[in-house]
Amino acid sequence: MLASAFDPTTITVARNGSINFVNNSAILHNVIFEGGNPQGGDIPNHDSGTNARTFGTAGTFGFRCSIHGTTQGGMRGSITVQ
């Protein structure tokens, strides 16, 4: 079964807080941020590992996997930074 969803799909973090994006599926994924990039920017294609991103600006940031998140219901989520 393909890992085709972020878990969780929405999250709230304090300004200057970090979020770990973990891929342990052995399937190629990436994370493209919409509405502004966190420190470290987009996460390139990878099939395993953990990538942390820090959000220094308040607001709501969408994110998606460009490989699996281009269709409706695909791999998408949002981060609210307070």
N, C-alpha and C positions, 0 to 999 in steps of 0.2 A: 504494500500500500504506500502510495506517495505521501510524503509530508507536504500538504498543500495549504497550510494555514499557520499564521502566527498565533502563539499562545502565551500571553493574552493578546487580543487584538486591540485593546485600548489600555492605556496606562497613564497615571498621573505621577509627576515627579516634581520636586522642588527645583527652583532655578539653581543652576550649577550642579544638579544631580546627574548621576550616570545611570545608564541602562545597559545591561549585557544582552547582546543578541547571540544566542547559542544555536548552532546547527550541529546536531548529532545524528542526522538522518542519512549521511553518506550520499545525499542527493545535492546536486549543484543548485545553490541559491545565492542571492545578493540582497542588499537593502538599499533602495533609492529613496531619499528623503524629499518630500515636497513641501514647499512653503518655507524653505530655509534649511541650511545644513547645520548639524551640531558640530562641535569640535571633533575633528577627524574625518568629517564628510561622509559620503556614501561608503557603503561596505561592498567591496568588489566580489565577484563570483568566488565561491568557496564551497567545498563539500563537507567541511567539518571545522570545528573550533568555536571560540568565543571572541566576540568583538565588542568592546565597550565604547559607548559614545556619551559625551557630556553635553548637556543642554544648558547654555548660559543665558538664553533669552526666553522671557515668558511668551507664551502663545500656544497655538495648536499646530502640530507638525504631522502631516500624513506621511506614511511610508509604505513601500510595496516592494515585492520581489519582481524585478522586470522580466524574469523568466516565466513566472507563474502568476503574476498579479495584473496582467493586462486585460483579462476578461472579467466580466461582472462576477462577483463572488470569489475572485481569485485571492491571492495572498496580499492582503492589505491590512493596515491598521493605523492608529493615530496615537500620538503622545501629547498630553496636555502638560505644559510646563507652567507652574505657578510662581 
